Every structure is written in C-alpha cells, then in structure tokens.
Amino acid sequence: MQIIPVIDIKAGQAVLAKQGDRNNYLPLSTPLCDSSQVEDVINAYLQLYPFTHMYIADLDALMGLGNNQDLINALFIRYPQLKFMIDSGSLKKCYNPTNSKQLTPIIGTESISQKSLAKKQQLTPDFILSLDFNSEHTIMGDAILYESPALWPKELIIMTLGLVGKNNGPDLEKLHYYCNTYPQHNFIAAGGVRHHEDLLHLKKLGIQQVLIASALHNKILTAQSIEQFHKHV
C-alpha cells in the first residue's frame, strides 16, 4: 500500500482542510510542520518518510478564484525526484513538469461533465478521475459519472470531503462497494484515515493507494508504520 501525502494550496499557502469547507480553511500549522509555506510542508513530509508522490489541490483554481500555477511549476524544479498528482479542476496543459512522468493530472466529478469526460479520455488518457462526495456524502457532479466505468480511466479516487479532517475514519462502505463492483479499476482512498488500523481495513478491501494529511500532520502515523505498508507495494 502506498501512502501519498496531501497538500491543499490557497492563495500561495498550504492550508488545513476540513470537511470540504474551502472558504474557511486556515493556514497550516501542525505538530509536523508549523509553517504554511508549501516547500516547508513538503520538506516536513520528506523528513518523516522518503515519499515518492505528493497530491496537491489548487483550491483557488478549483474555486474559480485564480490559480497557483507559478508556485506549482516551481515545485517541479525544486523536487525533480517527486511525482505530483495535481487537482486544479482542469486537464488543460498548464503546467511545466521536468518530465512527463512527474505530473499526473486529476479531474474531479465536481469539475467535469459526462460529455467533457468522454472527450478528455480520448485526448488525455493519462489522468485520474476523482469521484467526489460532499460534506453530506452526496455526489458532486453528473450522477452518471459515478456508475460509468466505460468513461473511467484505470485509476480513480474516492474523495469523501465530509470526512476530511473529521477523525471519523474512512468511508469503508463506499470503498467496499466500488472495489467489489468494479474490480477492473484501481481505487484510491481519500478522506478520514486516522491511524494504522484504518489502513489495515483499507488494505483488506484491496485499496493500494491512500491520500493522507491529518494523520501525518498529527504524527499519528510514524515512519515505522508507513514503512510497514510501503514495503508491500
């Protein structure tokens, strides 16, 4: 199982995500990193464990309030060894990675229609689709996108925003449904992971990748526990 640290960026700073309430996200300051500078957060993650992937959400772009493209492009240069998963609400080529393998674009159902997804799948096969659920656990986007494997890429994120930062655990029921109903796809868990036991439950479901922030920032997941899961990737 691969653990992928998450960074949410708003107005050039890393912010602390909680239940998808983006308007009220505060600059990040945690036991792991007391700085909201994005590079400081990445460095703190890398001091904890030599992660190879980072997930970044450009909240300004997702909210239609601008973007953090220059900052993200600088990260490609600063960390050429890292592979970045970038969610900016678009699959347009607006980033400059040092090589093609350094960037995997993410598109969420909150940001794309069925028609656009079908077109993008033909033009941009190398992306990850995020099936987004809001704080009420209801879908965010065209309902058909949530049950249309013909439109899906190989990898999908099950993004349960209502569980982000809530310390209630992941949505095992939803993840179990998707893993069992669509076994030909790889599902990435996002939202609610608290500790080692949650990761064990996800692993039993067949989840191979997990997006995590809070459990890392609160130092609940240690380098040793992360290594236990990563060595089985």
Secondary structure, 3 states (H helix, E strand, C coil): CEEEEEEEEECCEEEECCCCCHHHCEECCCCCCCCCCHHHHHHHHHHHCCCCEEEEEEHHHHCCCCCCHHHHHHHHHHCCCCEEEEECCCCCCCCCCCCHHHEEEEEECCCCCHHHHHHHHHHCCCCEEEEEECCCCCECCCHHHHHCHHHCCCEEEEEEHHHCCCCCCCCHHHHHHHHHHCCCCEEEEECCCCCHHHHHHHHHHCCCEEEECHHHHCCCCCHHHHHHHHCCC
